[in-house]
Amino acid sequence: ELLSKASAHRRLIGLTATLLREGDGDCKSGEDPWALLGRCVFQETFARLAPEYLAPVRCVEIRVPVVGAWRGMFKRQPLAAAVCLSRGKWEMLEHLLAKHAGDSLIILVERCEQARLIAATFGILPIDGTVPAAQLKDYLERFRARKILAIVATHVLDDSADFPELTVMIQMG
C-alpha cells in the first residue's frame, strides 16, 4: 500500500530507480517508503537534458471505434475483451506493422494473452513476466543490436527499459 503511494510519484524518482533495493527487505506497514530510496545524488531538469540526451518524440493517438457485436462483448466479458482485439484494432495494427516494417518497434499490451496472440499472429517476439531474466537480457540486447526488430510486451518493459534507437512504440489499449 505504501509502495503504491510512492509509485504514483515514480517519475520524480528517475527513469531507472526502483522502490525496493535488493537485500533491503520489504517496507513494513507504517514505514515511510521514501526511506528506502535514500537521498538524491543528482537532479536535472527535463529542459536541460532534452537537447543532448532525450530524443524528440511525436505521439499520435489513433482511436478505433468498437462496433457491433464487439461492443456487447466488452460489456459482458471484460477479460475476454482484453485478450482479443476488435477487427478494427487488428486491421490498424496490421497497417502500422506494414508501414513500419524494418523499423525498431515495440508493442505494449495489457495482458500476457494479448502479447502471445499478437506474437503468434504477426511473428513477433513476445515478452512478459514469464520470461527468465537471463533470456530477457538476451532478447533486449538482440533488440538493441537490431537483430530483432519487433517486440510485443506486457508491462515488463514499462519502466527502466532504455532503447535509444527505438523508432516506433505502439500501445494497445
N, C-alpha and C positions, 0 to 999 in steps of 0.2 A: 504494500500500500504506500509506504513512504517512498519507495523507489519509483512508483508510478507517478507520484507528485514531482519528483526530480526529473523524470523522463519528459514531462511537459516542457521543461526548460533546457533540454539537452543541446539545443542549438547554441546556447550560451557556453556550453562546456567545450565544444570543439568538435570537429568532424570525426576524429578517431578516438575520442575519450570513451571510456566505459564506466559504468556506475559501480561495478564490483571489481576489485583487484584480486588477482589470483593469490590465494593464501590469506587474504584478509577476512574471509568468512562472510556471512550474511549480515545485513543490517538488522539488529534486534528491534523488536517492537518498541517504539518510543524514542529510538535513537534518531539523530539527525542524519539523513542520507548524504547530505553535503559533506559531512565529516569524512566520508570515505574518499572524497575526491582530492583532498589536500589543497594546498594553496595554488593560486595561479602563478605560473612561471613566466609566461609570455602572453601578451594580449595585443591584438592588432585589429584595426577596423577593416570592414569589407572593402571600403573605398580605396584603402591603401594597398590591399592585397590584389584586387581585381586586375589592374593593368599588367602585372608581371606574373601572377600565379594562378589566376582563375580565368578559364576560357569563357568567351562570350557564349551566351545561351539564347536560343529562341524557343519559346514554349508555344505550342499550338494545341488547343483543345478541340477535339472532334466529337461532337455529340451524335450518337446513333440512336434513333428512336426505337423503343421496344414496341412492337406492333402485334396485333392479333393474339394468337394462342400463347405467345411468349409472355405477354403482359399478365395473363391469368396464372401462368406457371410461376412467375416471380412472386406473386402474392401467396399462392398456395404452398409452394415448396422452395423456400429461400435457399436452402442448402443445395438442392439440385440446380437451382438457377445460378448459383455462384460458381458451380462446377462447369456448367456448359455456357456457351456464348450464343447469343441470338444470331440469326442468319446475317443480319446487318453488320454485327461486330466481326463475324468470321470474314465476311467479304472485305471489310475495311482493313482488317489485319492482313489478309492476303494481299490487298492492294499496297499497303505500306511495306510489306516484306519484299514485294516485287520492285517497288520504287527504290528501295534502299538496299537492293541486292549488292553485295560486295562491301557494304559499309559495316563498321563495327557497331553492333546493335544489341541492346538488352531489352527484353520484355519483362516487366514486373507485373505479377499477378497476386491475387489474394490467397489462393489455396493451392496446395500441392497437386490436387486432382486437375486443376486448370493447367498448371505447368506441365504435367505429364501428357495431358490431352493435346495441348499446343505442340509440345515437343514431338509427339508421335505423328501428328498430322503434318507438320512442316519440316520435320527432320532437324530440329534444333535441340541443342544440349539442355536438359533440364537440371536446375539446381534448386534443392530445397533442404530442409533441416535433416534429412536422412543421409545426405552426402557426407562421408567421413572427412575430417579436417584436412588430412593429407591429400585426399583426392580433390577436395575443393581448391586447395592451394595450387595443385597441378592444373586444374581447369582454368583458374584465373590467370596463372602465368601464361598458359597457352593462348588465352583470350587476349591478354595484353600484347603478346607477340604476334597477334593476328593469325595464329594457326587455327583458331576457332573464331568465326566471325559473328556468330549469334548465340545468345544465351536466353533462356526463359527461366525466370527465378521468382521464388516467393520472397518474403520479407528478409530472407537471409542476407541479401545484398543492400538492404535499405540504408544501413549505417556502416560507416567505416570502410566502404569499398572505394578504391581510388582507381579510376580509369581515365587517364589523361587523354587518350586517343579515341575515346568513345564519341561516336558521331550521332547516334540515334538512340533514344530511350522511349519505349512505349509503355505506358502504364495502363493496364486493362482494368477498368472499373465496372 
